Amino acid sequence: MGSATRRVTITDVAREAGVSTAAVSKVLRNADGVSAAMRSKVRAAMTDLGYRPHAAARGMRGKTFTVGIVLDSIRNPFFADILDGVTDELGATDYQVLLGAGGFGAEGQAKLADAMVDRRMDGLILIAPGMAKADIVQTAGHVPLVIVGHHDAADEYDSVVDDDLAGAALVVDHLVALGHRRIAHTSTTGTRASGWSRTPDKVRSRGYREAMRRHGLAEHLTVAATSFSEEGGYQAAKELLGRPDPPTAIFAGADVAAFGVLRAAHELGLRVPEDLSLVGYDNTTTAALSPVQLTSVDQAGRTMGSTAARLLIERIDGRRHAMRAASSPTLVVRGTTAPPRAHPS
């Protein structure tokens, strides 16, 4: 029987490409100062030889070239947009993305983040985390971190956020211009973990309240808080639409919750938008589907994901000062909003 096939090494790649091992190492690290021609030559040699960087060996040199992403649930379609942006940004590098859903509770997410740190991932991206801020700051002492969604800044991590105040105002302004006055908002019970004061749901709710007051509609302020999930939107809508004086329009804090509102409206025999106008938040790909055509706020999830990945790599490569990137939302008007059938007094 023949001996086991010898593993191709970095030295073999250097010899095949006619360059130094240091040059190959720079290409593997996606380091600055490497010409496109050099990168192409080394990549071609890797392909020809079937070279695969050994994660354990790279870890001994200080990196495992893995990035962990922690979110609460894989059922929120907006998270898919963020992940697309992350993979776009990391596609030309040697970094691999490992994804984990830690649930809506602080304990499950903290346990998952700790497991990723224990497995020596080079950095973490936390999407709207439910962990206590103090726990996240502590984790950032062990591994580079980027937070997506939360507006609470800290020196220990970078932040990627949407201007949620402006986004909520866009929704209310649009509905008021159509003639709506009884405009309700579905939010989430929010991040129960301590230390956070400006989570996306809290900022959007504040934007809703401020816009309603600006239009002289303080008496119609109505917020139903459950969760940013399809079931959460369903339960919130059942409660809101079951009132003696139900809203003529609902601003759902996330598209995934808006889909639950649609289900509740259908069960109650209400037509959208004839009987009820509905606006979501996130402008997910599902919102644009022909049977849905959901009016929604676009916060450029894909761009947020690519920005988060870029900031994380900068952190991994040694940047220490905190960075904060903010996007400006736009309202995409589709088929779920229209003037109310009768203007309430």
C-alpha positions as CSV (number, residue, x, y, z in Angstrom):
1,M,0.0,0.0,0.0
2,G,1.2,3.5,-0.8
3,S,2.0,6.1,1.8
4,A,-0.5,8.8,2.6
5,T,-0.5,11.8,0.3
6,R,1.8,14.5,1.6
7,R,0.1,17.8,2.5
8,V,0.9,20.7,0.2
9,T,2.8,23.3,2.2
10,I,3.3,27.1,1.8
11,T,6.8,26.3,0.6
12,D,5.4,24.2,-2.2
13,V,3.1,27.1,-3.2
14,A,6.0,29.6,-3.2
15,R,8.1,27.3,-5.4
16,E,5.3,26.8,-7.8
17,A,4.6,30.5,-8.1
18,G,8.3,31.5,-8.2
19,V,8.0,33.8,-5.2
20,S,9.1,33.9,-1.6
21,T,7.2,32.2,1.3
22,A,6.8,35.6,2.8
23,A,4.9,36.7,-0.3
24,V,2.6,33.7,-0.1
25,S,2.0,34.5,3.6
26,K,1.0,38.1,2.7
27,V,-1.5,36.8,0.1
28,L,-2.9,34.4,2.7
29,R,-3.3,37.3,5.2
30,N,-4.8,39.6,2.5
31,A,-2.1,42.0,3.6
32,D,-1.6,45.5,2.1
33,G,1.1,46.1,-0.4
34,V,0.6,43.0,-2.5
35,S,0.1,43.7,-6.2
36,A,-2.8,42.2,-8.1
37,A,-0.3,40.3,-10.3
38,M,1.4,38.7,-7.3
39,R,-1.9,37.8,-5.7
40,S,-3.1,36.2,-9.0
41,K,0.1,34.3,-9.4
42,V,0.0,32.9,-5.9
43,R,-3.7,32.1,-6.0
44,A,-3.2,30.2,-9.3
45,A,-0.4,28.2,-7.7
46,M,-2.6,27.3,-4.8
47,T,-5.3,26.1,-7.1
48,D,-2.9,24.1,-9.3
49,L,-1.5,22.3,-6.2
50,G,-4.8,22.0,-4.3
51,Y,-3.4,23.9,-1.4
52,R,-5.6,24.5,1.6
53,P,-4.5,26.7,4.4
54,H,-4.4,24.7,7.6
55,A,-6.6,26.5,10.2
56,A,-4.7,25.1,13.2
57,A,-1.4,26.1,11.8
58,R,-2.7,29.6,11.0
59,G,-4.0,29.8,14.6
60,M,-0.6,29.2,16.0
61,R,0.6,32.2,14.0
62,G,-2.1,34.2,15.7
63,K,-5.2,33.8,13.5
64,T,-7.7,31.1,12.7
65,F,-9.3,33.1,9.9
66,T,-12.8,32.6,11.2
67,V,-15.4,35.2,12.0
68,G,-18.4,34.4,14.2
69,I,-21.8,36.0,13.8
70,V,-24.3,35.9,16.7
71,L,-28.0,36.6,16.1
72,D,-31.2,35.7,17.9
73,S,-33.0,33.8,15.2
74,I,-32.5,32.8,11.6
75,R,-36.2,33.4,10.8
76,N,-35.8,37.2,10.4
77,P,-35.2,37.8,6.7
78,F,-33.4,41.1,7.4
79,F,-30.5,39.1,8.9
80,A,-30.1,37.4,5.6
81,D,-29.5,40.8,4.0
82,I,-26.8,41.6,6.6
83,L,-25.2,38.2,6.1
84,D,-25.1,38.8,2.3
85,G,-23.1,42.0,3.0
86,V,-20.7,40.2,5.3
87,T,-20.0,37.5,2.8
88,D,-19.6,40.1,0.0
89,E,-16.9,41.9,2.0
90,L,-15.1,38.7,3.1
91,G,-15.4,36.9,-0.2
92,A,-11.9,37.9,-1.5
93,T,-10.2,37.1,1.8
94,D,-9.4,33.8,3.6
95,Y,-11.9,34.5,6.3
96,Q,-14.7,32.0,6.8
97,V,-18.0,33.0,8.5
98,L,-19.6,30.8,11.1
99,L,-23.2,31.6,12.1
100,G,-25.0,30.9,15.4
101,A,-28.5,31.6,16.6
102,G,-28.5,32.1,20.3
103,G,-32.3,32.8,20.8
104,F,-33.9,35.9,22.2
105,G,-32.6,35.5,25.7
106,A,-29.4,37.0,27.1
107,E,-28.1,33.8,28.5
108,G,-28.3,31.8,25.3
109,Q,-26.5,34.5,23.3
110,A,-23.8,34.9,25.9
111,K,-23.2,31.2,25.9
112,L,-22.9,31.2,22.1
113,A,-20.5,34.1,22.1
114,D,-18.3,32.5,24.8
115,A,-18.2,29.3,22.7
116,M,-17.0,31.3,19.7
117,V,-14.3,33.0,21.7
118,D,-13.2,29.6,23.2
119,R,-12.8,28.3,19.6
120,R,-10.4,31.1,18.9
121,M,-12.4,32.9,16.3
122,D,-10.6,36.1,15.2
123,G,-13.6,38.4,15.7
124,L,-17.4,38.5,16.3
125,I,-20.3,40.4,14.7
126,L,-23.3,40.6,17.1
127,I,-26.6,41.5,15.3
128,A,-28.9,43.4,17.7
129,P,-27.6,41.4,20.7
130,G,-29.7,40.6,23.7
131,M,-26.6,40.2,25.9
132,A,-26.0,42.6,28.7
133,K,-23.8,45.5,27.6
134,A,-21.3,44.7,30.4
135,D,-20.9,41.1,29.1
136,I,-20.3,42.4,25.6
137,V,-17.6,44.9,26.8
138,Q,-16.0,42.0,28.7
139,T,-16.0,39.8,25.6
140,A,-14.5,42.6,23.6
141,G,-11.5,42.4,25.9
142,H,-10.8,39.0,24.4
143,V,-11.8,39.3,20.8
144,P,-12.5,42.2,18.3
145,L,-16.2,43.0,18.2
146,V,-18.7,44.9,16.0
147,I,-22.3,45.5,17.1
148,V,-25.0,45.9,14.4
149,G,-28.2,47.8,15.4
150,H,-27.6,49.2,18.9
151,H,-26.9,52.9,19.1
152,D,-25.1,52.6,22.5
153,A,-21.5,53.3,21.7
154,A,-18.4,52.1,23.6
155,D,-14.6,52.3,23.2
156,E,-14.4,48.5,23.2
157,Y,-16.3,47.8,20.1
158,D,-17.4,49.3,16.7
159,S,-21.0,50.0,15.8
160,V,-23.1,49.9,12.6
161,V,-26.5,51.5,12.9
162,D,-29.4,52.9,11.0
163,D,-30.9,56.4,11.7
164,D,-34.0,54.8,13.3
165,L,-35.4,58.1,14.4
166,A,-35.5,59.3,10.8
167,G,-36.8,56.0,9.6
168,A,-39.8,56.1,12.0
169,A,-40.5,59.7,11.0
170,L,-40.6,58.7,7.4
171,V,-43.3,56.1,8.1
172,V,-45.5,58.5,10.2
173,D,-45.1,61.3,7.7
174,H,-46.2,59.0,4.9
175,L,-49.3,57.7,6.7
176,V,-50.3,61.2,7.9
177,A,-50.0,62.5,4.3
178,L,-52.5,59.8,3.2
179,G,-54.9,61.0,5.8
180,H,-54.4,58.5,8.7
181,R,-54.6,59.7,12.3
182,R,-55.1,56.5,14.3
183,I,-51.6,55.1,13.6
184,A,-50.4,52.3,15.9
185,H,-46.9,50.9,16.3
186,T,-45.8,47.4,17.0
187,S,-42.5,47.2,18.9
188,T,-40.7,44.5,20.8
189,T,-40.4,43.9,24.5
190,G,-36.8,44.8,23.7
191,T,-33.4,43.8,25.0
192,R,-34.2,42.9,28.6
193,A,-30.5,42.6,29.4
194,S,-29.1,45.5,31.3
195,G,-27.0,48.4,30.1
196,W,-28.7,49.2,26.8
197,S,-30.7,52.4,26.4
198,R,-30.7,52.9,22.6
199,T,-31.6,49.6,21.0
200,P,-33.2,49.8,17.5
201,D,-36.7,49.0,18.8
202,K,-36.4,51.7,21.5
203,V,-35.1,54.3,19.0
204,R,-37.8,53.5,16.5
205,S,-40.5,53.8,19.1
206,R,-39.1,57.1,20.2
207,G,-39.1,58.3,16.5
208,Y,-42.7,57.2,16.2
209,R,-43.8,59.0,19.3
210,E,-41.9,62.2,18.3
211,A,-43.4,62.2,14.8
212,M,-47.0,61.6,16.1
213,R,-46.6,64.5,18.5
214,R,-45.2,66.7,15.8
215,H,-48.3,66.1,13.8
216,G,-50.6,66.8,16.8
217,L,-51.6,63.2,17.2
218,A,-50.4,62.5,20.7
219,E,-53.9,61.3,21.7
220,H,-53.6,58.5,19.2
221,L,-50.2,57.2,20.4
222,T,-50.5,53.4,20.6
223,V,-47.6,50.9,21.0
224,A,-48.1,47.2,21.3
225,A,-44.9,45.4,22.4
226,T,-44.3,41.7,21.7
227,S,-41.3,40.6,19.7
228,F,-39.8,41.2,16.3
229,S,-41.1,38.0,14.9
230,E,-44.0,36.8,12.7
231,E,-45.8,35.5,15.8
232,G,-45.0,38.7,17.6
233,G,-46.5,40.9,14.9
234,Y,-49.6,38.6,14.8
235,Q,-50.2,38.9,18.5
236,A,-49.7,42.6,18.5
237,A,-52.1,43.1,15.6
238,K,-54.8,40.9,17.2
239,E,-54.6,43.1,20.3
240,L,-54.6,46.4,18.4
241,L,-57.3,45.4,15.9
242,G,-59.6,44.0,18.6
243,R,-59.9,47.4,20.3
244,P,-63.2,49.3,20.2
245,D,-61.4,52.1,18.2
246,P,-58.8,50.2,16.2
247,P,-56.1,51.9,14.2
248,T,-56.5,52.6,10.5
249,A,-52.7,52.1,10.0
250,I,-50.0,50.0,11.7
251,F,-46.3,50.7,11.6
252,A,-44.6,47.4,12.3
253,G,-41.1,47.7,13.8
254,A,-39.7,45.0,11.4
255,D,-40.9,43.4,8.2
256,V,-41.0,40.0,9.9
257,A,-43.5,41.5,12.4
258,A,-45.5,43.1,9.5
259,F,-46.0,39.6,8.0
260,G,-47.7,38.6,11.3
261,V,-49.9,41.7,11.0
262,L,-50.9,40.6,7.5
263,R,-51.9,37.2,8.9
264,A,-54.0,38.7,11.7
265,A,-55.7,41.1,9.3
266,H,-56.6,38.2,7.0
267,E,-58.1,36.2,9.8
268,L,-60.2,39.2,10.9
269,G,-61.5,39.7,7.3
270,L,-59.7,43.0,6.9
271,R,-58.3,44.0,3.5
272,V,-54.8,45.6,3.2
273,P,-54.7,48.5,2.3
274,E,-58.5,49.1,1.8
275,D,-59.3,48.5,5.5
276,L,-55.8,48.8,7.1
277,S,-52.6,50.3,5.9
278,L,-49.4,48.6,6.9
279,V,-45.7,49.7,6.9
280,G,-42.8,47.5,7.8
281,Y,-39.1,48.2,8.5
282,D,-36.0,46.6,6.8
283,N,-37.2,46.4,3.2
284,T,-36.4,42.7,3.0
285,T,-36.5,40.7,-0.2
286,T,-39.8,39.2,0.9
287,A,-41.4,42.6,1.2
288,A,-40.9,43.1,-2.6
289,L,-42.6,39.8,-3.6
290,S,-45.7,40.3,-5.8
291,P,-48.2,38.8,-3.4
292,V,-46.8,40.9,-0.5
293,Q,-45.8,44.3,-1.9
294,L,-45.1,45.7,1.6
295,T,-44.4,49.4,2.0
296,S,-41.2,49.4,4.1
297,V,-38.2,51.4,5.3
298,D,-35.0,50.5,3.6
299,Q,-32.0,50.6,5.9
300,A,-29.6,49.0,3.4
301,G,-29.0,45.8,5.3
302,R,-26.5,44.5,2.8
303,T,-24.4,47.6,3.1
304,M,-24.6,47.4,6.9
305,G,-23.3,43.9,6.7
306,S,-20.4,44.7,4.5
307,T,-19.5,47.7,6.7
308,A,-19.6,45.5,9.8
309,A,-17.2,43.0,8.1
310,R,-14.8,45.8,7.0
311,L,-14.7,47.3,10.5
312,L,-14.2,43.9,12.1
313,I,-11.2,43.1,9.8
314,E,-9.7,46.6,10.7
315,R,-10.1,45.7,14.4
316,I,-8.5,42.3,13.9
317,D,-5.6,43.9,12.0
318,G,-4.9,46.2,15.0
319,R,-7.1,49.3,15.0
320,R,-8.0,50.1,18.6
321,H,-10.1,53.3,18.5
322,A,-13.9,52.8,18.1
323,M,-15.7,53.5,14.9
324,R,-19.4,54.1,14.3
325,A,-21.0,53.9,10.9
326,A,-24.6,55.1,10.3
327,S,-26.9,54.7,7.3
328,S,-29.7,57.0,6.2
329,P,-33.0,55.2,5.6
330,T,-35.4,55.6,2.8
331,L,-39.1,54.7,2.5
332,V,-40.1,52.3,-0.3
333,V,-43.8,52.8,-1.0
334,R,-45.6,49.7,-2.4
335,G,-49.1,48.4,-2.2
336,T,-49.9,48.1,1.5
337,T,-50.6,51.8,2.2
338,A,-53.5,53.9,1.0
339,P,-55.8,56.6,2.4
340,P,-58.2,55.4,5.1
341,R,-61.8,54.7,4.0
342,A,-63.1,57.4,6.4
343,H,-61.1,60.1,8.0
344,P,-61.5,59.8,11.8
345,S,-62.3,63.0,13.7
